[in-house]
Amino acid sequence: MTNTYRELVIGGVLIAPIVSYAAIALLAFLMLRPLLRFIGFARIFSNPSLAELCLYVAMFGMLALFF
């Protein structure tokens, strides 16, 4: 059984589902950043930028996998 993807149509232009997943993950991650700063996420890792990138990629992967 194959998974059928629904394209997003904006102004007559078809947007691939992967682009919409990336945008949703980015918005969710940007809303999560203040919470991460509040709990001290950057102090836990030696390279906080890389840790944030990994968190974004994990969120993106979960969206692509389950939606």
Backbone as a chain_set.jsonl record, in Angstrom:
{"seq": "MTNTYRELVIGGVLIAPIVSYAAIALLAFLMLRPLLRFIGFARIFSNPSLAELCLYVAMFGMLALFF", "coords": {"N": [[0.839, -1.165, 0.0], [0.659, 2.136, -0.892], [1.571, 5.419, 0.193], [-0.385, 8.228, -0.228], [0.341, 11.486, -1.082], [-0.731, 14.764, -0.386], [-0.668, 17.607, -2.274], [0.073, 21.01, -1.582], [-1.674, 23.818, -2.595], [-0.984, 26.979, -3.624], [-2.03, 29.872, -4.83], [-2.356, 28.709, -7.359], [-0.009, 27.359, -7.697], [1.695, 24.377, -7.245], [2.824, 23.054, -4.256], [5.273, 21.015, -2.933], [4.757, 18.313, -0.613], [6.857, 17.933, 1.203], [8.009, 20.427, 1.512], [6.029, 21.84, 2.837], [5.999, 20.366, 5.22], [8.544, 20.991, 6.189], [8.245, 23.736, 6.63], [6.247, 23.766, 8.611], [7.574, 22.395, 10.655], [9.621, 24.221, 11.123], [8.19, 26.47, 12.068], [7.078, 25.354, 14.407], [9.426, 24.782, 15.789], [10.48, 27.36, 16.142], [8.593, 28.402, 17.873], [9.127, 26.837, 20.049], [11.666, 27.558, 20.893], [11.847, 29.769, 22.864], [11.064, 28.399, 25.206], [13.096, 26.499, 25.363], [15.29, 28.165, 25.864], [14.529, 29.127, 28.372], [14.651, 26.839, 30.01], [17.34, 26.321, 29.933], [18.677, 25.007, 27.813], [20.949, 25.421, 26.191], [23.115, 25.28, 27.905], [23.49, 22.619, 28.405], [24.699, 21.352, 26.253], [27.755, 21.142, 24.349], [27.887, 22.275, 21.881], [25.5, 24.182, 21.176], [24.097, 25.135, 18.923], [24.265, 23.103, 17.027], [22.886, 21.133, 18.402], [20.333, 22.255, 18.448], [19.803, 22.23, 15.715], [19.707, 19.464, 15.298], [17.455, 18.866, 16.805], [15.505, 20.219, 15.304], [15.67, 18.733, 12.893], [14.826, 16.255, 13.825], [12.182, 16.863, 14.528], [11.191, 17.548, 12.0], [11.52, 15.113, 10.661], [9.745, 13.484, 12.103], [7.315, 14.701, 11.447], [7.261, 14.229, 8.657], [7.165, 11.477, 8.677], [4.787, 10.731, 10.01], [2.689, 12.22, 8.899]], "CA": [[0.0, 0.0, 0.0], [1.478, 3.34, -0.969], [1.041, 6.603, 0.859], [-0.668, 9.305, -1.174], [0.637, 12.792, -0.526], [-1.549, 15.848, -0.909], [0.098, 18.819, -2.527], [-0.5, 22.269, -1.132], [-1.823, 24.707, -3.739], [-0.992, 28.396, -3.248], [-2.093, 30.708, -6.024], [-2.222, 27.898, -8.558], [1.31, 26.72, -7.722], [1.734, 23.195, -6.399], [3.942, 22.999, -3.327], [5.505, 19.632, -2.522], [4.464, 18.101, 0.808], [8.073, 18.036, 2.008], [8.217, 21.849, 1.803], [5.077, 22.221, 3.889], [6.473, 19.751, 6.462], [9.687, 21.773, 6.653], [7.741, 25.008, 7.145], [5.543, 23.499, 9.862], [8.596, 22.075, 11.654], [10.318, 25.458, 11.45], [7.307, 27.262, 12.925], [6.997, 24.697, 15.713], [10.712, 24.949, 16.456], [10.611, 28.754, 16.56], [7.756, 28.587, 19.052], [9.732, 26.062, 21.126], [12.933, 28.161, 21.311], [11.816, 30.463, 24.162], [11.031, 27.397, 26.267], [14.439, 25.925, 25.451], [16.136, 29.147, 26.549], [14.107, 29.208, 29.764], [15.126, 25.672, 30.763], [18.798, 26.238, 29.873], [19.058, 23.995, 26.827], [22.276, 25.697, 25.644], [24.147, 24.904, 28.871], [23.63, 21.162, 28.445], [25.472, 20.887, 25.108], [28.957, 21.911, 24.035], [27.579, 23.0, 20.652], [24.037, 24.302, 21.213], [23.523, 25.329, 17.583], [24.139, 21.785, 16.427], [21.815, 20.442, 19.128], [19.067, 22.809, 17.966], [19.608, 21.7, 14.363], [19.284, 18.074, 15.433], [16.077, 18.891, 17.274], [14.682, 20.574, 14.144], [15.65, 17.598, 11.964], [13.975, 15.228, 14.431], [10.798, 17.313, 14.369], [10.877, 17.443, 10.573], [11.394, 13.686, 10.354], [8.503, 12.97, 12.685], [6.21, 15.189, 10.617], [7.264, 13.529, 7.383], [6.846, 10.086, 8.893], [3.432, 10.478, 10.49], [1.644, 12.936, 8.169]], "C": [[0.896, 1.244, 0.0], [0.771, 4.5, -0.275], [0.811, 7.686, -0.187], [-0.452, 10.638, -0.478], [-0.257, 13.835, -1.19], [-0.678, 17.081, -1.081], [-0.661, 20.023, -1.994], [-0.532, 23.195, -2.342], [-1.934, 26.138, -3.226], [-0.951, 29.212, -4.524], [-1.892, 29.93, -7.319], [-0.88, 27.19, -8.685], [1.291, 25.544, -6.749], [2.994, 23.213, -5.544], [4.071, 21.551, -2.859], [5.238, 19.477, -1.027], [5.693, 18.27, 1.697], [8.365, 19.487, 2.382], [7.265, 22.303, 2.894], [5.467, 21.594, 5.227], [7.637, 20.548, 7.045], [9.231, 23.099, 7.253], [7.028, 24.825, 8.478], [6.543, 23.189, 10.977], [9.351, 23.327, 12.072], [9.472, 26.339, 12.369], [7.202, 26.659, 14.328], [8.297, 24.878, 16.495], [10.903, 26.382, 16.938], [9.73, 29.06, 17.763], [8.341, 27.873, 20.271], [11.004, 26.713, 21.681], [12.88, 28.951, 22.612], [11.772, 29.5, 25.354], [12.407, 26.766, 26.458], [15.402, 26.879, 26.142], [15.807, 29.216, 28.03], [14.649, 28.041, 30.595], [16.638, 25.495, 30.694], [19.314, 25.163, 28.937], [20.496, 24.185, 26.342], [23.387, 25.289, 26.607], [24.412, 23.412, 28.907], [24.614, 20.667, 27.386], [26.704, 21.756, 24.882], [28.775, 22.715, 22.751], [26.055, 23.141, 20.556], [23.397, 24.504, 19.848], [23.313, 23.997, 16.887], [23.027, 20.984, 17.11], [20.449, 20.957, 18.678], [18.764, 22.326, 16.552], [19.127, 20.257, 14.415], [17.844, 17.979, 15.918], [15.12, 19.242, 16.136], [14.564, 19.397, 13.177], [14.777, 16.472, 12.516], [12.503, 15.596, 14.302], [10.331, 17.171, 12.927], [10.663, 15.976, 10.183], [10.109, 13.086, 10.894], [7.29, 13.451, 11.898], [6.126, 14.427, 9.301], [6.851, 12.059, 7.537], [5.373, 9.848, 9.205], [2.333, 11.234, 9.734], [1.807, 12.688, 6.734]], "O": [[1.797, 1.36, 0.831], [-0.455, 4.543, -0.177], [1.719, 8.02, -0.948], [-1.003, 10.882, 0.595], [-0.503, 13.789, -2.395], [-0.031, 17.536, -0.138], [-1.892, 20.035, -1.965], [0.473, 23.34, -3.039], [-2.861, 26.472, -2.487], [0.065, 29.234, -5.219], [-1.314, 30.452, -8.272], [-0.636, 26.496, -9.672], [0.921, 25.691, -5.585], [4.101, 23.37, -6.06], [3.09, 20.939, -2.437], [5.468, 20.41, -0.258], [5.568, 18.712, 2.839], [8.91, 19.75, 3.454], [7.65, 23.067, 3.779], [5.288, 22.223, 6.27], [7.706, 20.756, 8.256], [9.768, 23.539, 8.269], [7.188, 25.646, 9.382], [6.387, 23.658, 12.105], [9.687, 23.483, 13.246], [9.985, 26.891, 13.342], [7.234, 27.385, 15.322], [8.278, 25.099, 17.705], [11.433, 26.6, 18.028], [10.089, 29.897, 18.591], [8.073, 28.269, 21.406], [11.381, 26.445, 22.822], [13.8, 28.82, 23.42], [12.377, 29.767, 26.392], [12.832, 26.526, 27.589], [16.246, 26.443, 26.925], [16.708, 29.349, 28.859], [15.055, 28.226, 31.742], [17.172, 24.595, 31.342], [20.291, 24.482, 29.249], [21.193, 23.199, 26.104], [24.495, 24.982, 26.167], [25.459, 22.984, 29.393], [25.295, 19.664, 27.601], [26.7, 22.95, 25.183], [29.443, 23.731, 22.559], [25.395, 22.314, 19.927], [22.26, 24.082, 19.638], [22.292, 23.789, 16.231], [22.308, 20.236, 16.448], [19.508, 20.174, 18.542], [17.612, 22.044, 16.222], [18.236, 19.87, 13.659], [17.097, 17.102, 15.483], [14.053, 18.641, 16.011], [13.47, 19.1, 12.696], [14.068, 15.808, 11.76], [11.67, 14.74, 14.002], [9.213, 16.728, 12.667], [9.724, 15.653, 9.456], [9.462, 12.277, 10.229], [6.339, 12.695, 11.703], [5.041, 14.025, 8.881], [6.257, 11.477, 6.629], [4.778, 8.882, 8.725], [1.155, 10.921, 9.907], [1.029, 13.197, 5.927]]}, "num_chains": 1, "name": "protein.A"}
